[in-house]
Amino acid sequence: MNKTQILIAVGSLFVSASLINSFYVHLNDSLSGFLMGIGIGLLFISLVKIRKSSKSKS
């Protein structure tokens, strides 16, 4: 696995863990938003890396 795939996996894990935890355990909004934000940020970074690598190849 390269770094981009790891970022996608970890970002998806953070987003899904935040949603699952909010369903079973009452988290305060700041913690839930923090976990969701980290996950979305990691996914965004991985998409930017994919775009940069595809531009450099062409």
PDBQT receptor file of N, H, CA, C and O in Angstrom, charges set to zero:
ATOM      1  N   MET A   1       0.848  -1.192   0.000  1.00  0.00    +0.000 N 
ATOM      2  CA  MET A   1       0.000   0.000   0.000  1.00  0.00    +0.000 C 
ATOM      3  C   MET A   1       0.883   1.242   0.000  1.00  0.00    +0.000 C 
ATOM      4  O   MET A   1       1.882   1.316   0.716  1.00  0.00    +0.000 OA
ATOM      5  N   ASN A   2       0.497   2.200  -0.809  1.00  0.00    +0.000 N 
ATOM      6  H   ASN A   2      -0.314   2.140  -1.391  1.00  0.00    +0.000 HD
ATOM      7  CA  ASN A   2       1.245   3.446  -0.784  1.00  0.00    +0.000 C 
ATOM      8  C   ASN A   2       0.587   4.432   0.184  1.00  0.00    +0.000 C 
ATOM      9  O   ASN A   2      -0.452   4.133   0.773  1.00  0.00    +0.000 OA
ATOM     10  N   LYS A   3       1.194   5.598   0.341  1.00  0.00    +0.000 N 
ATOM     11  H   LYS A   3       2.038   5.841  -0.138  1.00  0.00    +0.000 HD
ATOM     12  CA  LYS A   3       0.721   6.563   1.337  1.00  0.00    +0.000 C 
ATOM     13  C   LYS A   3      -0.702   7.035   1.056  1.00  0.00    +0.000 C 
ATOM     14  O   LYS A   3      -1.481   7.246   1.986  1.00  0.00    +0.000 OA
ATOM     15  N   THR A   4      -1.042   7.199  -0.206  1.00  0.00    +0.000 N 
ATOM     16  H   THR A   4      -0.409   7.028  -0.961  1.00  0.00    +0.000 HD
ATOM     17  CA  THR A   4      -2.373   7.685  -0.554  1.00  0.00    +0.000 C 
ATOM     18  C   THR A   4      -3.446   6.691  -0.135  1.00  0.00    +0.000 C 
ATOM     19  O   THR A   4      -4.480   7.085   0.403  1.00  0.00    +0.000 OA
ATOM     20  N   GLN A   5      -3.212   5.432  -0.371  1.00  0.00    +0.000 N 
ATOM     21  H   GLN A   5      -2.371   5.112  -0.808  1.00  0.00    +0.000 HD
ATOM     22  CA  GLN A   5      -4.176   4.412   0.026  1.00  0.00    +0.000 C 
ATOM     23  C   GLN A   5      -4.308   4.327   1.541  1.00  0.00    +0.000 C 
ATOM     24  O   GLN A   5      -5.399   4.089   2.059  1.00  0.00    +0.000 OA
ATOM     25  N   ILE A   6      -3.215   4.518   2.242  1.00  0.00    +0.000 N 
ATOM     26  H   ILE A   6      -2.329   4.712   1.821  1.00  0.00    +0.000 HD
ATOM     27  CA  ILE A   6      -3.267   4.511   3.707  1.00  0.00    +0.000 C 
ATOM     28  C   ILE A   6      -4.071   5.702   4.211  1.00  0.00    +0.000 C 
ATOM     29  O   ILE A   6      -4.868   5.560   5.138  1.00  0.00    +0.000 OA
ATOM     30  N   LEU A   7      -3.870   6.882   3.609  1.00  0.00    +0.000 N 
ATOM     31  H   LEU A   7      -3.223   6.997   2.856  1.00  0.00    +0.000 HD
ATOM     32  CA  LEU A   7      -4.636   8.065   4.009  1.00  0.00    +0.000 C 
ATOM     33  C   LEU A   7      -6.129   7.867   3.769  1.00  0.00    +0.000 C 
ATOM     34  O   LEU A   7      -6.947   8.264   4.599  1.00  0.00    +0.000 OA
ATOM     35  N   ILE A   8      -6.486   7.261   2.648  1.00  0.00    +0.000 N 
ATOM     36  H   ILE A   8      -5.821   6.938   1.974  1.00  0.00    +0.000 HD
ATOM     37  CA  ILE A   8      -7.899   7.003   2.358  1.00  0.00    +0.000 C 
ATOM     38  C   ILE A   8      -8.480   6.040   3.389  1.00  0.00    +0.000 C 
ATOM     39  O   ILE A   8      -9.587   6.252   3.883  1.00  0.00    +0.000 OA
ATOM     40  N   ALA A   9      -7.740   4.989   3.714  1.00  0.00    +0.000 N 
ATOM     41  H   ALA A   9      -6.840   4.817   3.314  1.00  0.00    +0.000 HD
ATOM     42  CA  ALA A   9      -8.233   4.007   4.684  1.00  0.00    +0.000 C 
ATOM     43  C   ALA A   9      -8.393   4.620   6.072  1.00  0.00    +0.000 C 
ATOM     44  O   ALA A   9      -9.411   4.403   6.729  1.00  0.00    +0.000 OA
ATOM     45  N   VAL A  10      -7.410   5.374   6.520  1.00  0.00    +0.000 N 
ATOM     46  H   VAL A  10      -6.583   5.550   5.986  1.00  0.00    +0.000 HD
ATOM     47  CA  VAL A  10      -7.471   5.973   7.856  1.00  0.00    +0.000 C 
ATOM     48  C   VAL A  10      -8.550   7.048   7.914  1.00  0.00    +0.000 C 
ATOM     49  O   VAL A  10      -9.265   7.153   8.911  1.00  0.00    +0.000 OA
ATOM     50  N   GLY A  11      -8.674   7.844   6.861  1.00  0.00    +0.000 N 
ATOM     51  H   GLY A  11      -8.093   7.759   6.051  1.00  0.00    +0.000 HD
ATOM     52  CA  GLY A  11      -9.722   8.864   6.823  1.00  0.00    +0.000 C 
ATOM     53  C   GLY A  11     -11.112   8.256   6.862  1.00  0.00    +0.000 C 
ATOM     54  O   GLY A  11     -11.989   8.741   7.577  1.00  0.00    +0.000 OA
ATOM     55  N   SER A  12     -11.310   7.203   6.098  1.00  0.00    +0.000 N 
ATOM     56  H   SER A  12     -10.597   6.810   5.518  1.00  0.00    +0.000 HD
ATOM     57  CA  SER A  12     -12.604   6.515   6.118  1.00  0.00    +0.000 C 
ATOM     58  C   SER A  12     -12.876   5.892   7.479  1.00  0.00    +0.000 C 
ATOM     59  O   SER A  12     -14.015   5.880   7.946  1.00  0.00    +0.000 OA
ATOM     60  N   LEU A  13     -11.832   5.375   8.113  1.00  0.00    +0.000 N 
ATOM     61  H   LEU A  13     -10.907   5.385   7.734  1.00  0.00    +0.000 HD
ATOM     62  CA  LEU A  13     -11.972   4.795   9.446  1.00  0.00    +0.000 C 
ATOM     63  C   LEU A  13     -12.405   5.847  10.465  1.00  0.00    +0.000 C 
ATOM     64  O   LEU A  13     -13.279   5.584  11.291  1.00  0.00    +0.000 OA
ATOM     65  N   PHE A  14     -11.805   7.033  10.416  1.00  0.00    +0.000 N 
ATOM     66  H   PHE A  14     -11.095   7.247   9.745  1.00  0.00    +0.000 HD
ATOM     67  CA  PHE A  14     -12.182   8.097  11.342  1.00  0.00    +0.000 C 
ATOM     68  C   PHE A  14     -13.632   8.526  11.138  1.00  0.00    +0.000 C 
ATOM     69  O   PHE A  14     -14.367   8.705  12.109  1.00  0.00    +0.000 OA
ATOM     70  N   VAL A  15     -14.048   8.691   9.885  1.00  0.00    +0.000 N 
ATOM     71  H   VAL A  15     -13.450   8.546   9.096  1.00  0.00    +0.000 HD
ATOM     72  CA  VAL A  15     -15.421   9.117   9.610  1.00  0.00    +0.000 C 
ATOM     73  C   VAL A  15     -16.408   8.054  10.064  1.00  0.00    +0.000 C 
ATOM     74  O   VAL A  15     -17.401   8.368  10.720  1.00  0.00    +0.000 OA
ATOM     75  N   SER A  16     -16.145   6.798   9.720  1.00  0.00    +0.000 N 
ATOM     76  H   SER A  16     -15.338   6.543   9.187  1.00  0.00    +0.000 HD
ATOM     77  CA  SER A  16     -17.080   5.740  10.104  1.00  0.00    +0.000 C 
ATOM     78  C   SER A  16     -17.086   5.513  11.613  1.00  0.00    +0.000 C 
ATOM     79  O   SER A  16     -18.144   5.256  12.188  1.00  0.00    +0.000 OA
ATOM     80  N   ALA A  17     -15.933   5.603  12.263  1.00  0.00    +0.000 N 
ATOM     81  H   ALA A  17     -15.074   5.812  11.796  1.00  0.00    +0.000 HD
ATOM     82  CA  ALA A  17     -15.885   5.434  13.717  1.00  0.00    +0.000 C 
ATOM     83  C   ALA A  17     -16.653   6.542  14.419  1.00  0.00    +0.000 C 
ATOM     84  O   ALA A  17     -17.315   6.298  15.428  1.00  0.00    +0.000 OA
ATOM     85  N   SER A  18     -16.568   7.745  13.897  1.00  0.00    +0.000 N 
ATOM     86  H   SER A  18     -16.030   7.942  13.078  1.00  0.00    +0.000 HD
ATOM     87  CA  SER A  18     -17.309   8.856  14.487  1.00  0.00    +0.000 C 
ATOM     88  C   SER A  18     -18.812   8.626  14.372  1.00  0.00    +0.000 C 
ATOM     89  O   SER A  18     -19.558   8.874  15.319  1.00  0.00    +0.000 OA
ATOM     90  N   LEU A  19     -19.248   8.155  13.217  1.00  0.00    +0.000 N 
ATOM     91  H   LEU A  19     -18.641   7.954  12.447  1.00  0.00    +0.000 HD
ATOM     92  CA  LEU A  19     -20.683   7.905  13.024  1.00  0.00    +0.000 C 
ATOM     93  C   LEU A  19     -21.169   6.740  13.878  1.00  0.00    +0.000 C 
ATOM     94  O   LEU A  19     -22.248   6.811  14.466  1.00  0.00    +0.000 OA
ATOM     95  N   ILE A  20     -20.385   5.677  13.951  1.00  0.00    +0.000 N 
ATOM     96  H   ILE A  20     -19.508   5.620  13.474  1.00  0.00    +0.000 HD
ATOM     97  CA  ILE A  20     -20.781   4.516  14.752  1.00  0.00    +0.000 C 
ATOM     98  C   ILE A  20     -20.798   4.865  16.235  1.00  0.00    +0.000 C 
ATOM     99  O   ILE A  20     -21.725   4.484  16.950  1.00  0.00    +0.000 OA
ATOM    100  N   ASN A  21     -19.780   5.585  16.704  1.00  0.00    +0.000 N 
ATOM    101  H   ASN A  21     -19.026   5.894  16.123  1.00  0.00    +0.000 HD
ATOM    102  CA  ASN A  21     -19.736   5.973  18.113  1.00  0.00    +0.000 C 
ATOM    103  C   ASN A  21     -20.893   6.885  18.484  1.00  0.00    +0.000 C 
ATOM    104  O   ASN A  21     -21.440   6.769  19.580  1.00  0.00    +0.000 OA
ATOM    105  N   SER A  22     -21.272   7.783  17.596  1.00  0.00    +0.000 N 
ATOM    106  H   SER A  22     -20.827   7.877  16.705  1.00  0.00    +0.000 HD
ATOM    107  CA  SER A  22     -22.377   8.688  17.921  1.00  0.00    +0.000 C 
ATOM    108  C   SER A  22     -23.710   7.940  17.971  1.00  0.00    +0.000 C 
ATOM    109  O   SER A  22     -24.658   8.408  18.602  1.00  0.00    +0.000 OA
ATOM    110  N   PHE A  23     -23.788   6.793  17.319  1.00  0.00    +0.000 N 
ATOM    111  H   PHE A  23     -23.018   6.413  16.807  1.00  0.00    +0.000 HD
ATOM    112  CA  PHE A  23     -25.019   6.010  17.359  1.00  0.00    +0.000 C 
ATOM    113  C   PHE A  23     -25.147   5.245  18.669  1.00  0.00    +0.000 C 
ATOM    114  O   PHE A  23     -26.240   5.164  19.230  1.00  0.00    +0.000 OA
ATOM    115  N   TYR A  24     -24.050   4.683  19.162  1.00  0.00    +0.000 N 
ATOM    116  H   TYR A  24     -23.162   4.749  18.706  1.00  0.00    +0.000 HD
ATOM    117  CA  TYR A  24     -24.085   3.852  20.361  1.00  0.00    +0.000 C 
ATOM    118  C   TYR A  24     -23.751   4.602  21.648  1.00  0.00    +0.000 C 
ATOM    119  O   TYR A  24     -24.293   4.286  22.707  1.00  0.00    +0.000 OA
ATOM    120  N   VAL A  25     -22.874   5.581  21.567  1.00  0.00    +0.000 N 
ATOM    121  H   VAL A  25     -22.433   5.839  20.707  1.00  0.00    +0.000 HD
ATOM    122  CA  VAL A  25     -22.406   6.307  22.754  1.00  0.00    +0.000 C 
ATOM    123  C   VAL A  25     -22.651   7.789  22.522  1.00  0.00    +0.000 C 
ATOM    124  O   VAL A  25     -22.414   8.302  21.428  1.00  0.00    +0.000 OA
ATOM    125  N   HIS A  26     -23.125   8.474  23.554  1.00  0.00    +0.000 N 
ATOM    126  H   HIS A  26     -23.318   8.057  24.443  1.00  0.00    +0.000 HD
ATOM    127  CA  HIS A  26     -23.356   9.906  23.416  1.00  0.00    +0.000 C 
ATOM    128  C   HIS A  26     -22.036  10.652  23.582  1.00  0.00    +0.000 C 
ATOM    129  O   HIS A  26     -21.508  10.760  24.689  1.00  0.00    +0.000 OA
ATOM    130  N   LEU A  27     -21.508  11.164  22.471  1.00  0.00    +0.000 N 
ATOM    131  H   LEU A  27     -21.936  11.076  21.572  1.00  0.00    +0.000 HD
ATOM    132  CA  LEU A  27     -20.310  11.992  22.502  1.00  0.00    +0.000 C 
ATOM    133  C   LEU A  27     -20.736  13.448  22.429  1.00  0.00    +0.000 C 
ATOM    134  O   LEU A  27     -21.751  13.771  21.813  1.00  0.00    +0.000 OA
ATOM    135  N   ASN A  28     -19.964  14.330  23.056  1.00  0.00    +0.000 N 
ATOM    136  H   ASN A  28     -19.139  14.068  23.557  1.00  0.00    +0.000 HD
ATOM    137  CA  ASN A  28     -20.321  15.728  22.897  1.00  0.00    +0.000 C 
ATOM    138  C   ASN A  28     -20.004  16.167  21.471  1.00  0.00    +0.000 C 
ATOM    139  O   ASN A  28     -19.226  15.523  20.768  1.00  0.00    +0.000 OA
ATOM    140  N   ASP A  29     -20.608  17.252  21.066  1.00  0.00    +0.000 N 
ATOM    141  H   ASP A  29     -21.240  17.775  21.637  1.00  0.00    +0.000 HD
ATOM    142  CA  ASP A  29     -20.524  17.668  19.668  1.00  0.00    +0.000 C 
ATOM    143  C   ASP A  29     -19.105  18.026  19.244  1.00  0.00    +0.000 C 
ATOM    144  O   ASP A  29     -18.726  17.805  18.094  1.00  0.00    +0.000 OA
ATOM    145  N   SER A  30     -18.325  18.574  20.160  1.00  0.00    +0.000 N 
ATOM    146  H   SER A  30     -18.633  18.753  21.094  1.00  0.00    +0.000 HD
ATOM    147  CA  SER A  30     -16.970  18.969  19.779  1.00  0.00    +0.000 C 
ATOM    148  C   SER A  30     -16.096  17.751  19.471  1.00  0.00    +0.000 C 
ATOM    149  O   SER A  30     -15.311  17.784  18.523  1.00  0.00    +0.000 OA
ATOM    150  N   LEU A  31     -16.217  16.694  20.246  1.00  0.00    +0.000 N 
ATOM    151  H   LEU A  31     -16.854  16.667  21.016  1.00  0.00    +0.000 HD
ATOM    152  CA  LEU A  31     -15.429  15.486  19.991  1.00  0.00    +0.000 C 
ATOM    153  C   LEU A  31     -15.881  14.796  18.704  1.00  0.00    +0.000 C 
ATOM    154  O   LEU A  31     -15.055  14.344  17.911  1.00  0.00    +0.000 OA
ATOM    155  N   SER A  32     -17.180  14.719  18.507  1.00  0.00    +0.000 N 
ATOM    156  H   SER A  32     -17.850  15.086  19.151  1.00  0.00    +0.000 HD
ATOM    157  CA  SER A  32     -17.702  14.110  17.286  1.00  0.00    +0.000 C 
ATOM    158  C   SER A  32     -17.271  14.910  16.054  1.00  0.00    +0.000 C 
ATOM    159  O   SER A  32     -16.866  14.333  15.045  1.00  0.00    +0.000 OA
ATOM    160  N   GLY A  33     -17.360  16.221  16.140  1.00  0.00    +0.000 N 
ATOM    161  H   GLY A  33     -17.689  16.690  16.959  1.00  0.00    +0.000 HD
ATOM    162  CA  GLY A  33     -16.937  17.069  15.029  1.00  0.00    +0.000 C 
ATOM    163  C   GLY A  33     -15.447  16.999  14.776  1.00  0.00    +0.000 C 
ATOM    164  O   GLY A  33     -15.000  17.052  13.630  1.00  0.00    +0.000 OA
ATOM    165  N   PHE A  34     -14.671  16.878  15.855  1.00  0.00    +0.000 N 
ATOM    166  H   PHE A  34     -15.034  16.835  16.786  1.00  0.00    +0.000 HD
ATOM    167  CA  PHE A  34     -13.221  16.758  15.724  1.00  0.00    +0.000 C 
ATOM    168  C   PHE A  34     -12.844  15.484  14.975  1.00  0.00    +0.000 C 
ATOM    169  O   PHE A  34     -12.023  15.523  14.059  1.00  0.00    +0.000 OA
ATOM    170  N   LEU A  35     -13.436  14.362  15.355  1.00  0.00    +0.000 N 
ATOM    171  H   LEU A  35     -14.104  14.330  16.098  1.00  0.00    +0.000 HD
ATOM    172  CA  LEU A  35     -13.149  13.096  14.674  1.00  0.00    +0.000 C 
ATOM    173  C   LEU A  35     -13.596  13.132  13.217  1.00  0.00    +0.000 C 
ATOM    174  O   LEU A  35     -12.888  12.648  12.334  1.00  0.00    +0.000 OA
ATOM    175  N   MET A  36     -14.767  13.704  12.971  1.00  0.00    +0.000 N 
ATOM    176  H   MET A  36     -15.341  14.097  13.689  1.00  0.00    +0.000 HD
ATOM    177  CA  MET A  36     -15.267  13.805  11.607  1.00  0.00    +0.000 C 
ATOM    178  C   MET A  36     -14.368  14.721  10.775  1.00  0.00    +0.000 C 
ATOM    179  O   MET A  36     -14.091  14.434   9.610  1.00  0.00    +0.000 OA
ATOM    180  N   GLY A  37     -13.921  15.807  11.367  1.00  0.00    +0.000 N 
ATOM    181  H   GLY A  37     -14.146  16.041  12.313  1.00  0.00    +0.000 HD
ATOM    182  CA  GLY A  37     -13.043  16.739  10.660  1.00  0.00    +0.000 C 
ATOM    183  C   GLY A  37     -11.702  16.134  10.311  1.00  0.00    +0.000 C 
ATOM    184  O   GLY A  37     -11.177  16.368   9.222  1.00  0.00    +0.000 OA
ATOM    185  N   ILE A  38     -11.142  15.359  11.223  1.00  0.00    +0.000 N 
ATOM    186  H   ILE A  38     -11.568  15.169  12.108  1.00  0.00    +0.000 HD
ATOM    187  CA  ILE A  38      -9.873  14.681  10.931  1.00  0.00    +0.000 C 
ATOM    188  C   ILE A  38     -10.056  13.714   9.761  1.00  0.00    +0.000 C 
ATOM    189  O   ILE A  38      -9.221  13.658   8.859  1.00  0.00    +0.000 OA
ATOM    190  N   GLY A  39     -11.144  12.962   9.783  1.00  0.00    +0.000 N 
ATOM    191  H   GLY A  39     -11.822  13.008  10.516  1.00  0.00    +0.000 HD
ATOM    192  CA  GLY A  39     -11.395  12.005   8.704  1.00  0.00    +0.000 C 
ATOM    193  C   GLY A  39     -11.576  12.679   7.359  1.00  0.00    +0.000 C 
ATOM    194  O   GLY A  39     -11.011  12.235   6.359  1.00  0.00    +0.000 OA
ATOM    195  N   ILE A  40     -12.358  13.747   7.326  1.00  0.00    +0.000 N 
ATOM    196  H   ILE A  40     -12.816  14.107   8.138  1.00  0.00    +0.000 HD
ATOM    197  CA  ILE A  40     -12.583  14.466   6.070  1.00  0.00    +0.000 C 
ATOM    198  C   ILE A  40     -11.294  15.128   5.599  1.00  0.00    +0.000 C 
ATOM    199  O   ILE A  40     -11.010  15.158   4.402  1.00  0.00    +0.000 OA
ATOM    200  N   GLY A  41     -10.516  15.656   6.535  1.00  0.00    +0.000 N 
ATOM    201  H   GLY A  41     -10.747  15.631   7.507  1.00  0.00    +0.000 HD
ATOM    202  CA  GLY A  41      -9.237  16.260   6.166  1.00  0.00    +0.000 C 
ATOM    203  C   GLY A  41      -8.277  15.256   5.549  1.00  0.00    +0.000 C 
ATOM    204  O   GLY A  41      -7.619  15.558   4.553  1.00  0.00    +0.000 OA
ATOM    205  N   LEU A  42      -8.191  14.066   6.129  1.00  0.00    +0.000 N 
ATOM    206  H   LEU A  42      -8.726  13.821   6.938  1.00  0.00    +0.000 HD
ATOM    207  CA  LEU A  42      -7.315  13.032   5.572  1.00  0.00    +0.000 C 
ATOM    208  C   LEU A  42      -7.786  12.589   4.190  1.00  0.00    +0.000 C 
ATOM    209  O   LEU A  42      -6.970  12.358   3.297  1.00  0.00    +0.000 OA
ATOM    210  N   LEU A  43      -9.091  12.471   4.014  1.00  0.00    +0.000 N 
ATOM    211  H   LEU A  43      -9.754  12.659   4.739  1.00  0.00    +0.000 HD
ATOM    212  CA  LEU A  43      -9.613  12.107   2.692  1.00  0.00    +0.000 C 
ATOM    213  C   LEU A  43      -9.300  13.189   1.666  1.00  0.00    +0.000 C 
ATOM    214  O   LEU A  43      -8.946  12.884   0.527  1.00  0.00    +0.000 OA
ATOM    215  N   PHE A  44      -9.430  14.445   2.065  1.00  0.00    +0.000 N 
ATOM    216  H   PHE A  44      -9.717  14.693   2.991  1.00  0.00    +0.000 HD
ATOM    217  CA  PHE A  44      -9.135  15.553   1.157  1.00  0.00    +0.000 C 
ATOM    218  C   PHE A  44      -7.656  15.565   0.775  1.00  0.00    +0.000 C 
ATOM    219  O   PHE A  44      -7.320  15.763  -0.393  1.00  0.00    +0.000 OA
ATOM    220  N   ILE A  45      -6.776  15.355   1.748  1.00  0.00    +0.000 N 
ATOM    221  H   ILE A  45      -7.049  15.195   2.696  1.00  0.00    +0.000 HD
ATOM    222  CA  ILE A  45      -5.338  15.320   1.464  1.00  0.00    +0.000 C 
ATOM    223  C   ILE A  45      -5.009  14.191   0.493  1.00  0.00    +0.000 C 
ATOM    224  O   ILE A  45      -4.188  14.367  -0.407  1.00  0.00    +0.000 OA
ATOM    225  N   SER A  46      -5.640  13.039   0.668  1.00  0.00    +0.000 N 
ATOM    226  H   SER A  46      -6.307  12.896   1.399  1.00  0.00    +0.000 HD
ATOM    227  CA  SER A  46      -5.364  11.921  -0.241  1.00  0.00    +0.000 C 
ATOM    228  C   SER A  46      -5.846  12.225  -1.656  1.00  0.00    +0.000 C 
ATOM    229  O   SER A  46      -5.192  11.842  -2.627  1.00  0.00    +0.000 OA
ATOM    230  N   LEU A  47      -6.985  12.909  -1.784  1.00  0.00    +0.000 N 
ATOM    231  H   LEU A  47      -7.516  13.219  -0.995  1.00  0.00    +0.000 HD
ATOM    232  CA  LEU A  47      -7.460  13.273  -3.120  1.00  0.00    +0.000 C 
ATOM    233  C   LEU A  47      -6.527  14.273  -3.791  1.00  0.00    +0.000 C 
ATOM    234  O   LEU A  47      -6.303  14.192  -4.999  1.00  0.00    +0.000 OA
ATOM    235  N   VAL A  48      -5.987  15.206  -3.033  1.00  0.00    +0.000 N 
ATOM    236  H   VAL A  48      -6.169  15.272  -2.052  1.00  0.00    +0.000 HD
ATOM    237  CA  VAL A  48      -5.033  16.165  -3.590  1.00  0.00    +0.000 C 
ATOM    238  C   VAL A  48      -3.770  15.444  -4.043  1.00  0.00    +0.000 C 
ATOM    239  O   VAL A  48      -3.224  15.762  -5.099  1.00  0.00    +0.000 OA
ATOM    240  N   LYS A  49      -3.298  14.475  -3.256  1.00  0.00    +0.000 N 
ATOM    241  H   LYS A  49      -3.742  14.217  -2.398  1.00  0.00    +0.000 HD
ATOM    242  CA  LYS A  49      -2.103  13.714  -3.644  1.00  0.00    +0.000 C 
ATOM    243  C   LYS A  49      -2.352  12.904  -4.913  1.00  0.00    +0.000 C 
ATOM    244  O   LYS A  49      -1.470  12.799  -5.766  1.00  0.00    +0.000 OA
ATOM    245  N   ILE A  50      -3.545  12.334  -5.042  1.00  0.00    +0.000 N 
ATOM    246  H   ILE A  50      -4.262  12.420  -4.349  1.00  0.00    +0.000 HD
ATOM    247  CA  ILE A  50      -3.876  11.574  -6.252  1.00  0.00    +0.000 C 
ATOM    248  C   ILE A  50      -3.868  12.495  -7.462  1.00  0.00    +0.000 C 
ATOM    249  O   ILE A  50      -3.355  12.137  -8.522  1.00  0.00    +0.000 OA
ATOM    250  N   ARG A  51      -4.436  13.674  -7.298  1.00  0.00    +0.000 N 
ATOM    251  H   ARG A  51      -4.853  13.964  -6.437  1.00  0.00    +0.000 HD
ATOM    252  CA  ARG A  51      -4.498  14.615  -8.418  1.00  0.00    +0.000 C 
ATOM    253  C   ARG A  51      -3.101  15.085  -8.817  1.00  0.00    +0.000 C 
ATOM    254  O   ARG A  51      -2.802  15.190 -10.006  1.00  0.00    +0.000 OA
ATOM    255  N   LYS A  52      -2.246  15.368  -7.837  1.00  0.00    +0.000 N 
ATOM    256  H   LYS A  52      -2.490  15.282  -6.871  1.00  0.00    +0.000 HD
ATOM    257  CA  LYS A  52      -0.882  15.796  -8.143  1.00  0.00    +0.000 C 
ATOM    258  C   LYS A  52      -0.100  14.695  -8.841  1.00  0.00    +0.000 C 
ATOM    259  O   LYS A  52       0.651  14.968  -9.778  1.00  0.00    +0.000 OA
ATOM    260  N   SER A  53      -0.267  13.458  -8.399  1.00  0.00    +0.000 N 
ATOM    261  H   SER A  53      -0.877  13.236  -7.639  1.00  0.00    +0.000 HD
ATOM    262  CA  SER A  53       0.484  12.365  -9.017  1.00  0.00    +0.000 C 
ATOM    263  C   SER A  53      -0.005  12.081 -10.435  1.00  0.00    +0.000 C 
ATOM    264  O   SER A  53       0.788  11.696 -11.293  1.00  0.00    +0.000 OA
ATOM    265  N   SER A  54      -1.294  12.265 -10.691  1.00  0.00    +0.000 N 
ATOM    266  H   SER A  54      -1.939  12.578  -9.994  1.00  0.00    +0.000 HD
ATOM    267  CA  SER A  54      -1.793  12.035 -12.051  1.00  0.00    +0.000 C 
ATOM    268  C   SER A  54      -1.350  13.151 -12.993  1.00  0.00    +0.000 C 
ATOM    269  O   SER A  54      -1.145  12.902 -14.181  1.00  0.00    +0.000 OA
ATOM    270  N   LYS A  55      -1.197  14.377 -12.487  1.00  0.00    +0.000 N 
ATOM    271  H   LYS A  55      -1.363  14.579 -11.522  1.00  0.00    +0.000 HD
ATOM    272  CA  LYS A  55      -0.713  15.472 -13.334  1.00  0.00    +0.000 C 
ATOM    273  C   LYS A  55       0.761  15.300 -13.665  1.00  0.00    +0.000 C 
ATOM    274  O   LYS A  55       1.187  15.620 -14.775  1.00  0.00    +0.000 OA
ATOM    275  N   SER A  56       1.536  14.801 -12.722  1.00  0.00    +0.000 N 
ATOM    276  H   SER A  56       1.190  14.541 -11.821  1.00  0.00    +0.000 HD
ATOM    277  CA  SER A  56       2.971  14.644 -12.968  1.00  0.00    +0.000 C 
ATOM    278  C   SER A  56       3.251  13.496 -13.940  1.00  0.00    +0.000 C 
ATOM    279  O   SER A  56       4.269  13.517 -14.632  1.00  0.00    +0.000 OA
ATOM    280  N   LYS A  57       2.379  12.509 -14.005  1.00  0.00    +0.000 N 
ATOM    281  H   LYS A  57       1.552  12.492 -13.443  1.00  0.00    +0.000 HD
ATOM    282  CA  LYS A  57       2.574  11.381 -14.918  1.00  0.00    +0.000 C 
ATOM    283  C   LYS A  57       2.247  11.753 -16.359  1.00  0.00    +0.000 C 
ATOM    284  O   LYS A  57       2.815  11.181 -17.289  1.00  0.00    +0.000 OA
ATOM    285  N   SER A  58       1.335  12.706 -16.553  1.00  0.00    +0.000 N 
ATOM    286  H   SER A  58       0.873  13.170 -15.798  1.00  0.00    +0.000 HD
ATOM    287  CA  SER A  58       0.949  13.050 -17.932  1.00  0.00    +0.000 C 
ATOM    288  C   SER A  58       1.737  14.197 -18.492  1.00  0.00    +0.000 C 
ATOM    289  O   SER A  58       1.521  14.594 -19.636  1.00  0.00    +0.000 OA
TER     290      SER A  58
